[in-house]
Amino acid sequence: AQSVTQLDSHVSVSEGTPVLLRCNYSSSYSPSLFWYVQHPNKGLQLLLKYTSAATLVKGINGFEAEFKKSETSFHLTKPSAHMSDAAEYFCVVSDPMNTGFQKLVFGTGTRLLVSP
Amino acid sequence: EAQVTQNPRYLITVTGKKLTVTCSQNMNHEYMSWYRQDPGLGLRQIYYSMNVEVTDKGDVPEGYKVSRKEKRNFPLILESPSPNQTSLYFCASSLELAGELFFGEGSRLTVL
């Protein structure tokens, strides 16, 4: 069975500095991996998705993530944080061999705090 | 505008009083699902549906029911709510398996 671990529950950065949100996964097969963002009092929105094409995936709002099979990681990065990036971020893994509908497994989330 | 609409957004109720949270999507998606979000636990799937009249249990289905009589609607029913169902609930839809999920804005439920 697949699982996903977000290594930090909270990450604090200053505006203009780089962002790194860490995610490790466990999957028996080649997974699909996602990052979603949740702004306060809002639903989740897809940031980016990896599906076995390019290992470096670019998403919206300047975010990108790199799939590293040898490290079973899918860390989310952004070169320069903006105040509007303050939100909760979820790493999600989908096991394509599972016969159930979208057997997605969500990480527990990382809250990104951005200070001026 | 493509969207998933949930109602109510906020609800306070009492133990045992049946309630329904509605969910509607206007994107003609086949796949719909319900999640609950609790602090420190991320999102956990309650029920999902692959098409009209096709539903199945997710990871935490106890105490919930769903129905899918029309493609656009996927209501979540709590027949006899209990305090441990106090949570933030999200409905989501997608066009394809393991595809992008489109989420509603959430329904915050408190059961006293």
Interface residues (C-beta under 8 A of the other chain):
Chain A: S9 S32 F34 Y36 N41 K42 G43 L44 Q45 L46 K49 T51 F90 S94 P96 G100 F101 Q102 L104 F106 G107 T108 G109
Chain B: V4 Y31 S33 Y35 G40 L41 G42 L43 R44 Q45 Y48 S49 M50 D56 F90 A92 S94 L97 A98 G99 E100 L101 F103 G104 E105 G106
